[in-house]
Amino acid sequence: HQNLQYGNQSQAAAPAAPPASSSLEDLVKQLTQRTDASIQNLTTQMGQMANAIGQLQAQGSSNLPAQSVPNPNGNVSAITLR
């Protein structure tokens, strides 16, 4: 039968795979770029948070007295009604 062959068969050589190092280098480069972008975003957000906290502290210090004011009623006694 023509589909059954015995003995030494000559097969065409499989195409060579591209070197894995180049694709690995590309993956590392992409990961590095994404990490750098994430760090830049976090740095920007931290700066924005620091500015917001500074503004809140400035607003809060102008609204609150430096020292507490004593209660003008003095001692207050609680009364329980039945």
C-alpha positions as a Python dict, from the first residue, in 0.01 Angstrom:
ca = {
    (1, 'H'): (0, 0, 0),
    (2, 'Q'): (134, 340, -88),
    (3, 'N'): (56, 506, 250),
    (4, 'L'): (255, 247, 444),
    (5, 'Q'): (627, 294, 417),
    (6, 'Y'): (894, 97, 591),
    (7, 'G'): (1257, 162, 633),
    (8, 'N'): (1448, 489, 637),
    (9, 'Q'): (1211, 770, 564),
    (10, 'S'): (1343, 1105, 460),
    (11, 'Q'): (1146, 1382, 624),
    (12, 'A'): (1171, 1749, 551),
    (13, 'A'): (1340, 1943, 829),
    (14, 'A'): (1101, 2128, 1058),
    (15, 'P'): (1128, 2505, 1036),
    (16, 'A'): (1356, 2644, 1301),
    (17, 'A'): (1179, 2811, 1591),
    (18, 'P'): (1270, 3173, 1654),
    (19, 'P'): (1512, 3212, 1940),
    (20, 'A'): (1327, 3226, 2270),
    (21, 'S'): (1563, 3491, 2404),
    (22, 'S'): (1429, 3764, 2176),
    (23, 'S'): (1069, 3704, 2278),
    (24, 'L'): (1178, 3681, 2641),
    (25, 'E'): (1362, 4010, 2604),
    (26, 'D'): (1048, 4166, 2456),
    (27, 'L'): (840, 4041, 2749),
    (28, 'V'): (1089, 4180, 2999),
    (29, 'K'): (1094, 4513, 2812),
    (30, 'Q'): (713, 4532, 2816),
    (31, 'L'): (703, 4444, 3185),
    (32, 'T'): (963, 4710, 3260),
    (33, 'Q'): (769, 4974, 3065),
    (34, 'R'): (444, 4885, 3241),
    (35, 'T'): (614, 4890, 3579),
    (36, 'D'): (770, 5229, 3507),
    (37, 'A'): (430, 5367, 3401),
    (38, 'S'): (266, 5230, 3717),
    (39, 'I'): (535, 5382, 3937),
    (40, 'Q'): (490, 5718, 3761),
    (41, 'N'): (113, 5702, 3817),
    (42, 'L'): (161, 5618, 4185),
    (43, 'T'): (409, 5902, 4225),
    (44, 'T'): (159, 6145, 4071),
    (45, 'Q'): (-120, 6020, 4297),
    (46, 'M'): (99, 6048, 4606),
    (47, 'G'): (179, 6409, 4516),
    (48, 'Q'): (-191, 6485, 4469),
    (49, 'M'): (-273, 6326, 4804),
    (50, 'A'): (1, 6525, 4977),
    (51, 'N'): (-138, 6847, 4829),
    (52, 'A'): (-492, 6759, 4937),
    (53, 'I'): (-376, 6677, 5291),
    (54, 'G'): (-185, 7004, 5309),
    (55, 'Q'): (-493, 7199, 5202),
    (56, 'L'): (-712, 7018, 5456),
    (57, 'Q'): (-463, 7088, 5731),
    (58, 'A'): (-451, 7457, 5637),
    (59, 'Q'): (-831, 7481, 5634),
    (60, 'G'): (-868, 7288, 5959),
    (61, 'S'): (-618, 7500, 6150),
    (62, 'S'): (-805, 7822, 6064),
    (63, 'N'): (-1142, 7683, 6175),
    (64, 'L'): (-1045, 7535, 6510),
    (65, 'P'): (-934, 7734, 6813),
    (66, 'A'): (-584, 7675, 6941),
    (67, 'Q'): (-716, 7593, 7288),
    (68, 'S'): (-1049, 7455, 7398),
    (69, 'V'): (-1309, 7686, 7553),
    (70, 'P'): (-1435, 7580, 7898),
    (71, 'N'): (-1804, 7503, 7932),
    (72, 'P'): (-1979, 7823, 8051),
    (73, 'N'): (-2233, 7618, 8249),
    (74, 'G'): (-1969, 7482, 8483),
    (75, 'N'): (-2071, 7155, 8642),
    (76, 'V'): (-2381, 6996, 8497),
    (77, 'S'): (-2575, 6733, 8688),
    (78, 'A'): (-2782, 6474, 8510),
    (79, 'I'): (-3144, 6426, 8618),
    (80, 'T'): (-3322, 6098, 8557),
    (81, 'L'): (-3700, 6110, 8522),
    (82, 'R'): (-3922, 5813, 8596),
}
